[in-house]
Amino acid sequence: MTTLPDFKLETHFSKWEFKARHHLTASDAESISMRDLLAMATPEERDDFDGMWLGYTETFGAPDLRETIASTHENRGAAEILCFAGASEGIFAANTVILDKDSHAIVVTPNYQSHETLPQAICQATGVPLDPEDGWSLDIDRVAASIRPNTRLVTINFPHNPTGAILLLERYEALVGLCRKHGIYILHDEIFNGLGPTGTRHLPFIADIYERGLSLNVMSKAYGLPGLRIGWIACQDTDLLSRMERMKHYLSICNSGPSEKLAKIALKNRDRLLARNCAIVDENLPKWEAFFAKYPDLFDWRRPDGSCMAFPRYKGPEGVEQFIEGLVEESGVLLLPGSIYASQLNPTPKDRFRIGLGRT
């Protein structure tokens, strides 16, 4: 593997996230306190948490946590779940295990940086751009045209970061059919599944509908609990999960035991947490819509299909980079410029910025 480039988004946040007075670009829902989360637990769960043994945990993840994660799927079992220390570890393990130097990968652009840079560090990769004129949707014919005999992986992300777009179900099913025909794995970053304004229609988890589908999820985004650092991949291919588990031996080895207990409590209260977080989006979205409606000469706005973010266009004469730099330095307002999502595979919009809808 070649040396990985600087992670632009994390570098931007490292500089500004805890300095800016107003964080208006977060991709996670508003978090809660340890006290509030434990208040959702049963007496038995609180006693189990207080009295837990602080030794190593199982590399695959605690069996009861994996069972709870599996229950969020339509037809998956605990044996088809592998836990990670956050989603990024899962992204790294999946790409490293599925791909080798003779492989080829297809990724959508723009995207979370590691979904592009990790495949590129291992093998050849092709980017398929999402079309802003088509609701940031994915052209399945263009994916088909990008497939090579050595294509091993297609990576997608819906609800999409940073646009909040959700792929039409018929296109999603067409993509699954295409990849099934060619024996290609699909890594679907589903970390915003369940989050969005009232009426959001989410796609089924890829692991539930495709035998080579990898459902990547995490406690950080839709659930608003990034401090737990618990993520997972669900997949019907248990041999692939075993290979990723062996890769994890070189990474975190195992998850935090207290975090696993807390993640189980949160997932057992999944509906309650998601309802709370979606209500925050419902409250914030009209405020943003009213703001952008007030300044049509400066902004182009598209309502996101789901998640807690959007990707409006800035039309001011100084350009989006100068606009955002001035906001954070002069007013302490943090936004994320579209350059963070620049791709080496395709041109990506340079006049957009990400806003967050999920915090109070």
Phi, psi and omega in degrees: 000135177285168179295133182282144179286168175302136180275100192299318182296313182292327177294319177299314180291324178301326181282322193242337192304319184258008177251324182294144180283332185229105182269097185253020184229015184294142178260003179248155176286159179304131182277174177233170181276162173303319180300316181293322179292316180293336176293340177277347184282156171285163176304323180294320180292322177294319179295320178297320179292314182295327185258012186291152178275128186265051175259190176296152174249173181292140182300322179291341187112155180302134183304320181290328175293317180296324176295320179293318176299315180301328181290345176279350178262166180288318188208038178253154178246172183300329180292347181257019180237132173234123183270153180224166174275075184091173182284327185298324178296321177295319177299315180297313183296317182297312180295319183292326182277319184284323188258152168220183187296341181263005183270175173220140180234153177238131179229152174274151176227145357289165183198169172301131196305318186294338176293340177257313188289328178293309175303318181297328179287342184256319190206190174281146181221149177238134177262137174244113186285141169284145189259111180296336178281351179239038179064031182057038181271175185250128178278105184293326177298324179290324173298314181301319181291340181272348183289136176242168178301333182258013178291125184247337189212136168242130180247128178230171184204099178222130356305140193275140171259113023249003193273339185078009181288148174238129181295140174301141184302319181294327176287323176300312180295324177295322178295317177299314179299320179297314181290326176298318180301323185258002179068035185260137174286146171243119171264112181252114176283104187247030189290347176255006180299129181100348183249135177160177178294160178308134180096355179300132178251107183273155177283153173294149178301136183298326180293340179276339187242354183218129185293341176246026179265136177247115178268110178266127178216172187197158176282352193286319196264284183298326182272345178070032183232057182294337180294343179285332181056047177239120174230177180196161169236131172256136182200139177287338181277091184289336174294319177297318177300321179297321178294321177291325177298323178289328173295323181298336177300334179270354186250253183276344186071305179205168179273168174290126180301311177301322179295323178297318178298317182290323178295322178297316178300315181298315182291330175289343175247030185306310183299321180295315181293316181294321178298317178299314185288324176293326178296326177295317176299316179302323180286322185278327187302313179298330179294317177293319180299319178294321179297310183292328176295333181284338184231061183294338179284342181257334187224145165251127187241137170231127179294129179290150177287325183198189182071200181229039179211163176214170190224066182290162177263139174256130185247010181293156186293333183279348180090158188291326182296313180292323178301312183288320178297319179294321180299313185285325183282326184264328185239355180072023180260118185261121171236173183240116182287153181299338179298337177300332182260016178301143183242147172274353185260328181215157168296140177232157184301134180254359185246022183240167178210154182263134171244155177252144182242001194256004182245154181272000000 
